[in-house]
Amino acid sequence: MIYTSIFDLINRHGSVRAYRPDPVPTETIETIVAAAQRTSTSSNMQAYSVVAVTDAATRTRLAELCGGQGHIAQAPVFLAWCADLARLERACELRGYAQEAGYVENFLIAAVDAVIAAQTAALAAEALGLGICYIGSIRNNTQAAIELLGLPRLTFPVTGMTLGWPAAEPPIRPRLPQSAVLHWERYGAEHDVELAEYDRAMAATGIYQGRQVPVPGKPGEVEDYGWTEHTARRVTQAVRTDLRQVLERQGFTLK
Ligand SMILES: Cc1cc2nc3c(=O)[nH]c(=O)nc-3n(C[C@H](O)[C@H](O)[C@H](O)COP(=O)(O)O)c2cc1C
């Protein structure tokens, strides 16, 4: 794939969930991480690390820990993007200080650094013709993932990411109308019409094929299952409810 501009690259993004078995050369992974390292970082603290996993047995185990997602075992590389205050702990030790890592702010600094670096890596990978898919499910069994990857105190896997050569072009999912996410000067009211429009756009992709739901208040009538239904069901579930304890064990006490 040849991209004509950065916007072309961005607009063609689709998460890749089917990969060819070909390995990604070590130098290519290093090139991608070098790009990620150019990302802005809070006070230049660079409070993140990434663990690149290529070992097949470890990837298979990660796939199990992440809810049995087959594409994780299939992709030749798994990148675990971690909030990391451990390096700063070392800097403090070297200089005779005690790090204050216990506030929500300290974790947020590291988590934000990790995810914006991850997204730069995603764009760099896509520019090289590789595909990626973020794997939030690394937090399904966070403690086991921490042990598998040998993550020390003051690190935390914020998100995973599969990386490899796409087996096929991924579908490009429509996004919400811009008026739903862009507010001028002050936060404005949501308009249901935008959500209805988006329901239709997402239903038209076929992603929710065959699913229909009753129309509220109109017995016997059904409507296409769309983004509002799908997402409302998603956010009604309490998920990954152990994270506060895991964060505390890792030294992020979130005061
Ligand atoms: C933080 C984060 C976590 C995600 N976790 C997963 C995951 O565990 N498994 C998966 O298949 N996709 C995952 N995704 C991909 C999203 O489902 C995907 O980005 C979204 O549906 C939009 O589709 P697109 O990326 O193809 O445009 C994740 C995305 C993000 C940003």
The ligand as an ORCA input file, in Angstrom:
! r2SCAN-3c Opt
* xyz 0 1
  C      -7.718      0.887     23.760
  C      -8.320     -0.043     22.732
  C      -8.523     -1.361     23.056
  C      -9.012     -2.273     22.100
  N      -9.113     -3.601     22.419
  C      -9.457     -4.484     21.460
  C      -9.419     -5.883     21.729
  O      -9.101     -6.341     22.825
  N      -9.729     -6.721     20.719
  C     -10.069     -6.274     19.476
  O     -10.319     -7.111     18.594
  N     -10.120     -4.948     19.190
  C      -9.807     -4.046     20.140
  N      -9.782     -2.706     19.860
  C     -10.105     -2.232     18.500
  C     -11.443     -1.522     18.447
  O     -12.484     -2.466     18.563
  C     -11.520     -0.749     17.127
  O     -10.519      0.232     17.090
  C     -12.896     -0.103     16.951
  O     -13.910     -1.076     16.853
  C     -12.933      0.752     15.700
  O     -12.589     -0.038     14.577
  P     -11.351      0.322     13.626
  O     -10.112      0.431     14.471
  O     -11.273     -0.822     12.648
  O     -11.692      1.611     12.952
  C      -9.353     -1.799     20.803
  C      -9.168     -0.433     20.500
  C      -8.650      0.420     21.437
  C      -8.406      1.862     21.070
*
